[in-house]
Amino acid sequence: MEYKKRFYWFVGVCLVNLSLTANAQNVDLKSGWHYRETKTTKWFPATVPGEIHTDLLKNKTIPDPFYRDNEKKVQWVEKKDWEYKTTFQVAASTLNKKNTELVFDGLDTYATVYLNDKLVLKADNMFRQWRVDVKKILKSGNNDLTIVFKSAQNVVDSLAKKDFPFVIPDNPRAYVRKAQYHFGWDWGPKLTTCGIWKTPRLEAYDEKTPEKPYVLDRKIELVQQPDSLGKTFYFRIDGKPVYMKGANYIPSDAFLSRMTKKEYEKVVSLAKDANMNMLRVWGGGIYEDDYFYDLCDKYGINVWQDFMFAGTMVPGDDAFFDNVKKEVQYQVKRLRHHKSIVLWCGNNEIDEAFKSWGWQKSMKMSKQDSTRLWKDYVRLFQDSIPKWVNQVDGKRPYISTSPLFHWSKAKSLTEADSHYWGTWWGLEDVEAVQNKTGRFVSEYGMQAMPTYSSIEKFTLPEDRYLYSDILQAHQKAGKGFMKLDSYLNRYFIDSTKIKKMNVEDYSYLTQCLHYYSLKNIIGIHRSKAPYNMGTVVWQLNDCWPVASWSVSDYYDRQPKAAWYAMKEAYRDDKTAEIDLTRPKDLKLEDPKITWKVQGNKVILKASKFAKYVNVSIKGYTGKWSDNYIDLKAGEEKTITFEGKITKPEVKVYSLFNVLGRY
């Protein structure tokens, strides 16, 4: 009986929606935009949605920031203020509606809006929707809309200076509600944008459309119960424990307006095709486009959703808290109908950072300031956000932070989720994970270079030698090449030989290292079930071409070697498979690999054992059915590529071929 009531209520709301929608008029304001640097006279054509950098690029005012070391050549852009304008027409029928509002779903970030020369809005949050009643200002015929964007970098620097000597670790970006990765990260460029990043519109209506009916058709529980070994951490969905296999998702582009539906399909299909059932939307990016969650709903991919806070403490003033409250409740209401979302998480790594990253010492923090920072943190993430979330979505679990304990702490292995960075940051061997697997490992990984075809796109031939300035510009991790070389020395090739390598071979070997590391770590994690109930790799994707932990390249979302390792290791029918022989210790001989192409098939055969056989076709950037494979002596194996290629130019690499050159 209760089900019938809910059904008829749902149908009734839908009918009301249809009726009200028929009486509403929505006009997208996408055309006729121009931009200029403020206090200058010349206007240039602008694209909305977009960012100032993409507009400058289209007007050939700046070079491509992704090419060579151009990133540092465009830093001046973030220090300027920018102005956008358009003119739009309003019909008499629109003016006759009882209500007329300007609606902005994405203003990045400090924006002042004028309609017909009258100030109508001051915005200061990239993640909020802004609505303005403009009925009395609109006129029949032409209406002028102007938006002035102040430099976010200048604003946060000013706010930090005003608070001094009180300092919020670890970056002035803490003051602004803007995608934090825009200020640079250890895998991303510093391109602090501004602009109209989602399409604005005019909404005219007589009666307001009711909110979308909220029905979450799954029972989602996060089970954290004491046991003899610590405390569990696993998801129970509709009464059944689910082992989560996934990756962390960062924004797929430094310039968000470039993310079309086609691009989202490419990225989410990387997760689906690699047998993942979870993506963690990381807290230094954005609350993603609805289409991203639509795809996750469609493919059965569970979403761990961070709120957009990462790696910094927070201001504690009332204005900041009020701003965040409106952001949280707007975003939860916007996203709560997506069945894929299984968790709201307050922030990424702030709790562990405050307790374990040494901020108090490095910033010479007073005890008073330290106490104030922690109180503000607790008030936001442990007291306020869970209350705000519960007011609009009482059906999903919430945790205040990820992780609760730093990877060096014993409790990180026995309770809560874990970001295990003993490998890579701690320079531990991959095999150390055997004794250091947590209950749910929500971050871990190994770096690799981009594929060589990607390197060719952002370099000139003279840049393509190890540790060149240009390659360094596309390696953002602290001591990144040193760490890569340390692992290559242990697992693949003596350090004395590494410096003699060409970039193509070096890229190949780092990808083999990436493959080896993820295959083994995932195998170890899965072998520990049900003690361990989740393995979520850092990271699925890149936002520009860079050496990183991503299992796919930025260009064309081309899978790296490690993607194929994940695809195999995440199979439902897969038993844990671990290599503990290191490739460096293998006695390899020339495998004399032969191949032939039949349609979209490449048939491979080796006379001797071959390790990490990589097949590529010139110009092809899609997925293979398998790659970086092992071939037994005399074994014939067929792999396939997508689509049709006329006269494909095939190249085959193996570990012997590379190591034998040095």
C-alpha positions in Angstrom: 0.0 0.0 0.0 2.8 2.4 0.9 4.5 1.7 -2.5 1.3 2.6 -4.3 1.0 5.9 -2.4 4.6 6.8 -3.3 4.0 5.8 -7.0 0.8 8.0 -7.3 2.6 10.9 -5.5 5.5 10.6 -8.0 3.1 10.6 -11.0 1.2 13.6 -9.6 4.4 15.6 -9.1 5.5 14.7 -12.7 2.1 15.9 -14.1 2.4 19.2 -12.1 6.0 19.6 -13.4 4.8 19.1 -17.0 2.0 21.6 -16.5 4.3 24.2 -15.0 7.1 23.6 -17.5 4.7 24.3 -20.3 4.0 27.7 -18.8 7.7 28.5 -18.2 10.1 30.2 -20.6 13.8 29.4 -20.3 16.3 31.3 -22.6 19.9 30.2 -22.6 22.3 33.1 -22.8 25.1 31.6 -24.9 25.6 33.9 -27.9 27.0 37.3 -28.6 29.5 37.3 -25.8 32.7 39.4 -25.8 35.6 39.9 -23.3 38.3 42.3 -22.5 40.8 43.0 -19.8 39.2 45.6 -17.5 40.2 49.2 -18.1 41.2 48.5 -21.7 39.2 49.4 -24.7 39.3 46.5 -27.2 36.7 43.7 -27.0 37.3 40.2 -28.4 34.8 37.4 -29.2 34.1 35.1 -26.3 32.7 31.6 -26.0 30.2 30.8 -23.2 30.5 28.4 -21.5 34.3 29.0 -21.3 37.2 30.4 -19.3 39.4 33.4 -19.9 42.3 31.1 -20.9 40.2 29.3 -23.6 39.0 32.7 -24.9 42.6 34.1 -25.0 43.7 30.9 -26.8 41.0 31.2 -29.5 41.9 34.8 -30.1 45.7 33.8 -30.3 46.6 36.1 -27.4 48.4 33.4 -25.5 50.2 30.2 -26.6 48.9 26.7 -25.7 49.6 26.4 -21.9 49.9 22.6 -22.3 52.7 22.9 -24.9 56.4 22.8 -23.8 56.8 25.2 -20.8 54.1 27.7 -21.9 52.4 27.2 -18.6 54.8 29.7 -16.9 54.4 32.1 -19.9 50.7 32.6 -19.2 50.8 33.2 -15.4 50.1 36.9 -16.0 46.5 36.0 -16.9 45.5 35.1 -13.4 46.7 38.5 -12.0 44.3 40.5 -14.3 40.6 41.3 -13.9 38.4 40.4 -16.9 35.1 41.7 -18.2 32.4 39.9 -20.3 29.4 41.3 -22.0 26.5 40.4 -24.2 23.2 41.8 -25.4 20.0 39.6 -25.5 16.5 40.2 -26.5 13.4 39.7 -24.3 10.0 39.1 -25.9 6.8 40.8 -24.5 5.4 37.3 -23.5 8.4 36.9 -21.2 7.9 40.2 -19.6 4.3 39.3 -18.9 5.3 36.4 -16.7 4.9 36.9 -12.9 8.6 36.0 -12.2 11.7 36.6 -14.3 15.1 35.5 -13.0 18.7 35.5 -14.2 20.2 32.1 -13.3 23.9 31.4 -13.2 24.9 27.7 -12.5 28.7 28.5 -12.9 30.4 31.8 -12.3 34.2 31.4 -11.7 34.5 33.0 -9.1 34.5 36.6 -7.9 31.9 38.0 -10.3 30.0 41.3 -10.3 26.9 41.2 -12.6 25.2 44.2 -14.2 22.0 44.2 -16.1 21.2 47.3 -18.1 23.9 49.1 -16.1 22.4 48.2 -12.8 24.3 46.0 -10.2 22.2 42.9 -9.7 24.6 40.3 -8.2 28.0 39.8 -6.4 29.0 36.2 -6.6 31.9 34.6 -4.7 31.5 30.8 -5.1 32.1 28.7 -8.2 30.1 25.8 -6.9 26.8 27.7 -6.2 23.8 28.5 -8.3 23.0 32.2 -8.3 19.5 33.4 -8.9 18.5 37.1 -9.3 15.0 38.6 -9.7 15.3 40.9 -12.7 11.7 41.5 -13.6 11.8 45.2 -12.8 15.1 45.7 -14.7 14.4 43.9 -17.9 12.9 45.7 -20.9 11.3 44.7 -24.2 13.9 44.4 -26.9 17.7 44.6 -26.2 19.1 44.1 -22.7 22.8 44.5 -21.8 24.4 42.0 -19.5 28.0 42.6 -18.1 30.0 40.5 -15.8 33.3 41.6 -14.2 35.6 39.0 -12.8 38.2 39.9 -10.2 41.4 37.9 -10.1 40.9 35.1 -7.6 44.6 34.9 -6.9 44.8 38.6 -6.1 41.7 38.3 -3.8 43.0 35.3 -1.8 46.4 36.9 -1.5 44.8 40.0 -0.1 42.6 38.0 2.3 45.7 36.1 3.6 47.7 39.3 4.0 44.8 40.9 6.0 44.7 37.9 8.4 48.5 37.9 8.9 50.2 36.9 11.3 47.4 34.3 11.5 48.0 31.9 8.6 45.7 29.2 7.2 47.9 26.2 6.1 48.9 25.6 3.5 47.8 28.0 0.8 45.8 31.2 0.4 43.5 29.2 -1.9 41.7 28.1 1.4 39.8 31.4 1.4 38.0 30.9 -2.0 35.3 28.5 -3.0 36.9 27.6 -6.3 38.3 24.4 -7.7 41.5 24.0 -5.7 43.4 22.3 -8.4 43.3 25.6 -10.4 46.0 26.8 -8.0 48.3 23.9 -9.1 48.8 20.3 -7.8 51.4 17.6 -7.9 50.0 16.4 -11.2 48.4 19.6 -12.5 49.4 23.1 -13.9 48.8 26.4 -12.2 46.1 27.9 -14.4 43.9 30.0 -12.1 41.0 30.7 -14.3 37.9 32.9 -14.3 34.9 33.0 -16.5 31.3 31.8 -17.2 32.0 28.1 -17.0 28.3 27.0 -17.2 25.6 28.4 -19.5 23.6 31.2 -17.9 19.9 31.5 -18.6 16.8 33.7 -18.2 13.9 31.9 -16.5 10.4 33.4 -16.8 7.4 31.6 -15.1 4.1 32.2 -13.3 4.5 29.4 -10.7 7.8 28.0 -9.5 8.5 24.4 -10.7 8.7 22.0 -7.7 12.0 20.4 -7.0 12.8 17.0 -8.5 11.1 14.2 -6.6 13.6 12.5 -4.4 13.1 8.7 -4.3 17.1 6.7 -3.5 16.1 3.2 -4.6 18.9 1.5 -2.8 19.6 1.0 0.8 23.2 2.2 1.3 25.2 1.5 4.5 28.8 2.2 5.5 29.5 -0.4 8.1 32.1 0.6 10.6 31.9 -1.9 13.5 34.6 -2.9 16.0 36.0 -6.4 15.5 39.0 -8.3 16.8 41.4 -6.5 14.5 40.2 -3.0 14.7 37.1 -1.6 13.0 35.4 -2.6 9.7 35.0 -0.2 6.8 32.8 -1.5 4.0 29.7 -0.7 2.0 26.6 -2.7 2.3 24.1 -2.1 -0.5 20.6 -3.5 -0.3 21.8 -5.7 2.6 24.8 -7.2 0.7 28.5 -6.4 1.4 30.2 -5.0 -1.8 33.9 -5.2 -2.5 34.8 -1.9 -4.2 37.2 -1.8 -7.1 37.9 1.6 -8.5 40.0 4.7 -9.0 40.1 8.3 -8.0 38.6 10.8 -10.4 40.0 14.3 -10.8 38.7 17.0 -13.2 39.4 15.7 -16.7 40.7 19.1 -18.0 42.4 22.1 -16.6 39.8 24.0 -18.6 36.4 22.6 -17.5 34.4 24.0 -20.5 36.2 21.6 -22.8 34.4 18.6 -21.1 31.8 17.6 -23.7 29.5 14.6 -23.3 31.8 12.7 -25.6 34.7 13.4 -23.4 32.8 12.3 -20.3 31.8 9.1 -22.1 35.5 8.4 -22.9 36.6 8.9 -19.3 33.8 7.0 -17.6 34.1 4.1 -20.1 37.7 3.8 -18.9 36.3 2.9 -15.5 33.5 0.6 -16.9 35.8 -1.2 -19.3 38.4 -1.8 -16.6 35.8 -3.7 -14.5 35.6 -0.9 -11.9 32.5 -0.5 -9.6 33.6 2.7 -7.9 35.0 6.2 -8.7 36.0 8.6 -5.9 35.3 12.2 -7.0 38.3 13.9 -5.3 37.8 17.0 -3.2 40.2 19.4 -4.9 38.2 19.5 -8.2 34.5 20.1 -8.8 31.1 18.7 -8.2 30.8 17.0 -11.6 28.4 17.6 -14.4 25.1 15.7 -14.2 26.1 13.7 -17.2 29.0 12.2 -15.4 26.7 10.9 -12.7 24.2 9.8 -15.4 26.9 7.6 -16.9 27.8 6.2 -13.5 24.1 5.4 -12.8 23.9 3.7 -16.2 27.1 1.6 -15.8 26.6 0.6 -12.2 29.6 2.6 -10.9 29.3 3.7 -7.3 30.4 7.2 -6.6 32.3 8.3 -3.4 31.6 12.0 -3.5 34.0 14.4 -1.7 33.0 17.9 -0.9 35.3 20.3 -2.5 38.0 20.8 0.2 41.5 19.4 -0.1 44.8 19.8 1.8 44.1 23.1 3.5 42.5 24.3 6.7 39.5 26.6 6.5 38.5 30.1 7.5 36.0 30.2 10.4 34.1 33.4 9.8 30.3 33.4 9.5 30.4 34.6 5.9 32.5 31.6 4.8 30.3 29.1 6.7 27.2 30.6 5.2 28.7 30.4 1.8 29.6 26.7 2.2 26.2 25.9 3.7 24.5 27.2 0.5 27.0 25.3 -1.7 26.6 22.0 0.2 22.8 22.1 0.2 22.6 23.2 -3.5 25.0 20.5 -4.6 23.4 17.7 -2.5 19.9 18.7 -3.8 21.2 18.7 -7.4 22.9 15.3 -7.1 20.9 13.3 -4.6 18.6 11.7 -7.2 21.6 9.9 -8.7 21.6 6.3 -7.4 25.3 6.0 -8.1 26.3 8.2 -5.2 26.9 6.1 -2.1 28.9 8.4 0.2 29.3 12.1 1.1 32.8 12.8 2.4 33.7 16.1 4.0 37.2 16.6 2.6 40.4 15.1 1.3 43.4 14.7 3.6 42.8 17.8 5.8 42.5 15.9 9.1 45.7 13.8 8.6 47.5 16.9 7.2 46.8 19.0 10.4 48.0 16.1 12.6 50.9 14.7 10.5 52.2 17.1 7.9 54.2 19.3 10.3 52.4 22.6 9.5 52.6 23.8 13.1 56.3 23.6 13.1 57.0 24.7 9.5 54.7 27.7 9.9 55.8 28.5 13.4 52.2 28.4 14.5 51.2 29.6 18.0 49.2 27.3 20.2 46.4 29.8 20.1 46.3 29.8 16.3 46.6 26.0 16.2 43.6 25.6 18.5 41.6 28.1 16.5 42.3 26.3 13.2 41.3 22.9 14.7 38.1 24.3 16.2 37.1 25.8 12.9 37.8 22.5 11.2 35.7 20.5 13.6 32.9 23.0 13.5 32.7 22.7 9.7 33.4 19.1 8.9 32.2 17.2 12.0 29.4 19.5 13.2 28.0 21.6 10.3 28.3 19.8 7.0 26.8 16.5 8.3 23.8 18.5 9.7 23.4 20.4 6.4 23.6 17.2 4.4 21.1 15.4 6.6 18.6 18.2 6.1 18.4 17.4 2.4 19.6 13.8 2.1 19.2 11.6 5.2 19.6 8.4 3.2 23.4 8.3 2.5 26.3 7.9 4.9 28.7 10.8 5.6 32.3 10.7 6.8 34.1 13.9 7.8 37.4 13.2 6.0 39.5 10.8 4.0 41.6 9.3 5.4 41.2 9.5 9.2 44.8 8.5 9.9 48.1 9.2 8.1 49.6 6.2 6.3 52.5 6.0 8.8 50.1 5.5 11.7 49.2 1.9 12.8 45.5 2.7 13.0 45.4 3.5 9.3 45.8 -0.3 8.7 43.1 -1.4 11.1 40.2 1.1 10.8 38.7 3.8 8.6 39.8 4.2 5.0 43.5 4.5 4.2 45.6 6.5 1.7 48.6 4.2 1.6 51.5 6.2 0.3 54.3 4.2 1.8 54.9 3.1 -1.8 55.9 6.1 -3.9 56.1 8.9 -1.3 57.7 6.6 1.3 59.8 4.8 -1.3 58.9 1.5 0.1 58.9 -1.6 -2.1 55.7 -2.6 -3.7 55.7 -5.9 -1.7 55.5 -3.9 1.6 51.8 -3.8 1.0 51.6 -7.5 2.0 51.9 -6.3 5.6 50.3 -2.9 5.2 46.9 -3.3 3.7 44.1 -1.3 5.3 40.4 -2.0 5.7 39.6 0.1 2.6 42.4 1.7 0.6 41.0 4.8 -1.0 44.3 6.1 -2.4 47.6 4.5 -3.5 49.6 4.4 -6.7 52.7 4.5 -8.8 53.8 7.1 -11.3 54.5 6.7 -15.0 55.4 8.9 -17.9 52.8 9.6 -20.6 52.9 7.3 -23.6 55.6 8.5 -26.1 53.0 9.6 -28.7 51.7 12.0 -26.0 55.2 13.2 -25.2 55.7 14.0 -28.9 52.6 16.3 -28.8 53.9 18.6 -26.1 57.6 18.6 -27.0 60.0 19.5 -29.8 62.6 16.9 -30.9 65.3 18.8 -29.0 63.2 18.5 -25.7 63.2 14.7 -25.9 66.0 13.7 -23.6 65.8 12.6 -20.0 65.3 15.3 -17.4 65.1 18.1 -20.0 63.6 21.4 -18.8 60.4 20.7 -20.8 60.0 17.2 -19.3 60.6 18.7 -15.9 57.8 21.2 -16.6 55.5 18.3 -17.1 56.6 16.5 -13.9 54.9 18.2 -10.9 55.6 15.7 -8.2 58.3 16.6 -5.7 61.5 14.6 -6.6 59.4 12.8 -9.2 62.2 11.6 -11.5 64.3 10.6 -8.5 61.5 8.4 -7.2 60.8 6.9 -10.6 64.5 6.1 -11.0 64.7 4.6 -7.6 61.9 2.2 -8.4 63.2 1.5 -11.9 66.6 0.6 -10.4 65.0 -1.9 -8.0 62.6 -3.5 -10.4 64.0 -3.1 -14.0 67.4 -1.7 -14.7 70.5 -0.6 -12.9 70.6 3.1 -12.1 73.9 3.5 -14.0 72.1 2.6 -17.2 69.0 4.8 -16.7 70.7 8.0 -17.6 71.8 6.5 -21.0 68.2 5.8 -22.0 66.2 7.6 -24.6 62.8 9.0 -23.6 60.8 6.5 -25.5 62.4 3.6 -23.8 62.2 5.4 -20.4 58.5 6.0 -20.9 57.9 2.4 -21.8 59.8 1.2 -18.7 58.0 3.5 -16.3 54.7 2.2 -17.7 55.9 -1.4 -17.1 56.7 -0.4 -13.5 53.2 1.1 -13.2 51.7 -2.1 -14.6 53.8 -4.3 -12.2 52.9 -2.1 -9.2 49.2 -1.9 -9.7 48.8 -5.6 -10.7 50.6 -6.7 -7.5 49.0 -4.2 -5.1 45.5 -4.9 -6.3 46.2 -8.6 -6.1 47.4 -8.2 -2.5 44.4 -6.1 -1.5 41.9 -8.5 -3.0 43.6 -11.5 -1.3 43.0 -9.8 2.0 39.2 -9.7 1.7 37.0 -9.6 3.7 39.5 -7.8 6.0 40.0 -5.4 3.1 36.8 -4.4 1.3 38.0 -1.7 -1.1 40.9 -0.8 -3.4 40.7 2.6 -5.1 43.7 3.5 -7.2 45.1 7.0 -7.5 44.2 8.0 -10.2 42.0 7.4 -13.3 42.7 10.4 -15.4 44.8 13.5 -16.1 43.8 17.1 -16.7 46.7 17.9 -19.0 49.7 16.0 -20.4 52.0 15.1 -17.5 54.0 12.4 -15.7 51.5 11.2 -13.1 49.8 8.4 -11.3 47.0 8.3 -13.9 46.2 5.1 -15.7 45.3 7.1 -18.8 46.8 9.9 -20.8 45.2 13.3 -21.2 45.4 13.2 -25.0 42.5 11.0 -26.4 42.1 9.4 -22.9 44.6 6.8 -24.2 45.0 3.9 -21.7 48.5 3.5 -20.2 50.0 0.1 -19.4 48.5 0.1 -15.9 45.0 0.4 -17.2 45.4 -3.1 -18.7 46.7 -4.4 -15.4 43.7 -3.0 -13.6 41.3 -4.4 -16.2 42.7 -7.9 -15.6 43.1 -7.5 -11.8 39.5 -6.2 -11.3 37.7 -9.0 -13.1 35.0 -10.5 -11.0 36.2 -14.0 -11.7 39.8 -13.1 -11.0 41.7 -14.7 -8.2 44.5 -12.7 -6.7 47.6 -12.9 -8.9 50.9 -11.6 -7.6 54.4 -11.5 -9.3 56.9 -11.3 -5.7 59.9 -12.3 -9.2 61.0 -8.8 -10.1 61.3 -8.1 -13.9 65.0 -7.2 -13.2 65.6 -10.8 -12.1 64.1 -12.5 -15.1 66.6 -14.2 -17.5 65.2 -12.9 -20.8 66.3 -14.0 -24.2 65.4 -12.5 -27.6 61.7 -13.6 -28.0 61.8 -13.0 -31.8 58.2 -11.9 -31.8 56.3 -12.1 -35.0 52.9 -10.7 -35.8 50.3 -10.4 -38.5 47.2 -8.2 -38.9 43.8 -9.6 -39.9 41.1 -7.0 -39.9 41.1 -5.4 -36.4 43.1 -8.3 -35.0 46.9 -8.5 -34.3 48.1 -12.1 -33.9 51.3 -12.3 -31.9 53.8 -15.2 -31.5 57.1 -15.5 -29.6 59.8 -18.2 -29.9 61.0 -17.5 -26.3 59.2 -16.1 -23.3 58.4 -12.4 -23.8 57.5 -9.9 -21.0 55.4 -6.8 -21.3 54.7 -7.0 -25.0 53.4 -3.7 -26.1 51.6 -3.3 -29.5 51.0 0.1 -31.0 49.7 1.4 -34.3 50.8 4.7 -35.6 48.1 7.3 -35.0 45.8 4.9 -33.1 44.9 6.1 -29.6 42.0 3.9 -28.6 41.8 0.9 -26.3 43.1 -2.6 -27.1 41.5 -5.7 -25.9 44.8 -6.3 -24.0 48.3 -4.9 -24.0 51.6 -5.1 -22.2 51.1 -8.9 -22.3 53.3 -11.8 -21.5 53.8 -14.4 -24.2 55.0 -17.9 -23.4 57.5 -19.6 -25.8 55.5 -20.8 -28.9 52.3 -19.2 -27.6 50.1 -17.4 -30.1 47.9 -14.7 -28.8 45.3 -12.4 -30.5 44.5 -8.9 -29.4 42.1 -6.5 -31.1 41.8 -2.8 -31.6 38.6 -0.7 -32.2 37.4 0.3 -35.6 39.1 -0.1 -39.0 42.6 1.1 -39.9 43.8 1.0 -43.5 47.4 -0.3 -43.8 48.2 -0.1 -40.1 51.8 0.6 -39.1 52.4 -1.8 -36.3 55.2 -1.5 -33.7 55.9 -4.2 -31.1 58.0 -3.6 -28.0 59.0 -6.1 -25.3 61.1 -5.8 -22.2 64.0 -7.7 -23.7 64.1 -5.3 -26.7 64.5 -2.3 -24.4 66.8 -3.7 -21.7 69.0 -5.3 -24.4 69.9 -1.8 -25.7 71.6 -0.7 -22.4 
